[in-house]
Amino acid sequence: MEPRGIRNNNPLNIRKGNNWKGERPKQTDKSFEEFETMEMGIRAGFKILKNYITGYGGKTKPFDTIEKVIRRWAPPTENATEKYIQFIADDAGLHRYQKIDFRNKSVMVRIVDAMIFVECGQRVPADVISSAYDLL
């Protein structure tokens, strides 16, 4: 059986709480969002990451490094956060304290690709991730 995040077209495992563009009309998962397509689920993840990295467009303190993003995305109370941070940094080819520019699509695609692997234990094709970024 495929991982929950893949079945839900939500490979970043976004919890319920927002009304997202591209949600499945009928939601059967009590905890996690379900999307009509993989691109729409990944797009939602990019939207969250953009808010973290830009500080909601300058309204709050930015979470603009791998270290800060992952500590917020996957807090230690629920995750092996330190391992998550190290994997993302290594897999994306970034330093954990390197500033992230959300406008750098290739960097964002690498980060999200690595996050999907941590969340689901498998990869989603890079062209699907890239298409999701373009939907923003």
N, C-alpha and C positions, 0 to 999 in steps of 0.2 A: 504494500500500500504506500502511496506517495505521502510525504510529510504534509501535515496540516496546512502549512503556509502555501504549499504548492497547490493543494486541493482548493484552497480558498482564493487562489490568485492573489495572495497576500504574503509574498515570500519574506517580507520584513516583519511579519507578525505584528501588525498594527492592531492594538486593542480597540474594542468598540468605544465610541464616545463622540465621534463627529459624523456629520452627514457628508460623505465624500462623493465627488463626481465619479460615476462609473460603478457605484455599488450594485450588487445584485439586488433585484427588487425583493426577493424573499431571502432573508438571512436565517440560517439554521444554526450557525455556530454562536453559542451564548457569550463567548469571550472575545473572539477576534472578528475583525471586519472580513467580509467576503466581497470580491470584486468580479465584475463581468469578464474582464480580461486581465492577463498578467501585466500588461502595460499600465492599466489603470491602477492596479494595486501598487506597482512600483512608483508610479507618478505620485501617489499619496505619500509614499515614503520620502520621495524627493521634496515634496512640499514641507513635510515636517523638518527634514534636514536643512532646508533653506531657512526656515524660521529659526532653528537653533543657531546656524552659522552666521546669519545676519543679525541676530538679536531682534527678530521680528521687525526687520527693516529699520533697525536703530532704536527701537523702543525699549529694549532691555539689553542686559549684558550678553554679548555673543558667546556662544559655545563654538569656537572656531578652530579647534584642533582635534585630532583623532581622540586624544585623551579626554577632552571635555565633551565631545559629541557622544562617545561611547559610555562615559560615566552617566550621562543623562539618559541615553537610549536604553541602557542595560545596567541599572543600578546594582551595586554589590549585594543588596538585600535579596535579589532574585537571580543573580547571574554570577558566573566566574568572570567578572568584569576585567580583571587584569589580563587574563588570557585572551579575552575578546579584543581588548585594545592592542595587545601585541600581535595577534593574528592579523587584524585589519591593517596595522602599520606595515607589517612585513609583506602581506599579500598585495597591498596597494602600492608598495614601494615608497612609503612616506615615513617621516619621523613622527613619533607620537605627539610631539609638541609643535610641529610645523603648522603654520597658519593655513587654513583652507580657504580658497576663494571659490565660492559656490558657482561663479560664472565659468570656471574651468571645467568644461564638460568631461574631458577625458579623465581628470582626477576624480570627479564625482562618480563617473561610471565605474572606475576601479574600486572606489570605496564601497559603493552599493553592491557591486559584485561580491566583494569579500564579506560584507554584512549578510547578504543572502546565504552565502555558504555557511556562515556561523549559525544563522537562524534555522536553516533547513537541511544542512548537510549535503547539499548539491548545488550545482550552478544553474543559472538561467543564462541563455545565450546573450552575449554582449550586445548584439543588435537589438534585442528586446529591451534591455536596460537603456540603451541609447535612445530608442524610440520613445520610451517613457519620459526621459529627460526632455525630449522635444515637445512633449504634450503640455509642459508647464506654461 
